């Protein structure tokens, strides 16, 4: 079992921010303006296919297995919701 810490939250957040940074710039936003409650999907910043790519990247870079069926469907589209869902899912394994 993987023990999640605040550091891991921040590491996962960095992976997400790095992944979306080009899309953020193309949209005319600044990466500094992207807060933890930013909705990645509803904003149109990324689509569902790119979201799957993001999940795969987080798995690869953090050595965490993510079961999409286990993610909290209500909140996983925000940066913090996604990270917290990943942490919760892995703490329950």
N, C-alpha and C positions, 0 to 999 in steps of 0.2 A: 504494500500500500504506500502511496505517495503522501507525505505530509506537506500540506500547503501552508505557506507563510505569506505575510504581506509582501516580502521580497518577490515571491513567485507571482503574486498579483501584478506587481510592477513589471516583472519580466514578460508576462503574457501581454500586458498592455503595450509594452515596447514592440513586441512582435506585431501586434495589430496595427499600431501607429505606423511602423515601418511599411507594412503591407499596403495601407491605404494612402500613404503620403503623396504618391504621384497623382492619385485620383483627387485628393484634396486640392492640390495645386491646380490641376486642370479645371476644377470646378470654380476656381477663383477664391476659395477660402484659404485661410492660413492654418497650418497644423496646430498652432497655439490656440486657435479658437475651438478645437475639437475637445469637448469635455467628456467625462465618463458617461454622461447620460445621453450622448449623441447616438441617434438611431441610424445605424449603418444602412439598413434596408429602406426604411420609410423615407429617408432623405434622398434616396436615389443614388447615393454615392457609389454603392456596389449593388449588383443584382444577385439573385439567388445562386447562380452558377459561380460567381466570384466569391460568394459567402462560403460555398463548399471548399473552394481553393484556400480560403483563409483558415477554415477549420483544419484542413490537411496540413497547412504550414505550421499552425500552432502545435499540432500533434508531433510533427517532425522536429521542430526546434525545441520543444519543451519535454519531449519524451513522455507525453501524457496521451493516453488513449481517450478519445472523446466519442461517446455514443450519442449520436444525434437524437435518438429516440428518448434519451434521458434528459436532454436539455429542457429547461423551463421555457415553454413555447410563448409565454406572455412577455418575458423580458430579455430573451437572448439576443435580440437585434441591437440592443444598446451595448456599448463597449463594456460598461460595468456589469450589465446583465449577463452578457456572454461569459465574461471572466468568472463571475460568481457562480454561474451554472456549471462551468467547467470544474471549478474548485469543489462545488457541492457534489457533483457526479463522482469525482475521483475520491472524495472523502468517504463516499458510501460504498466504494469497491472493497 
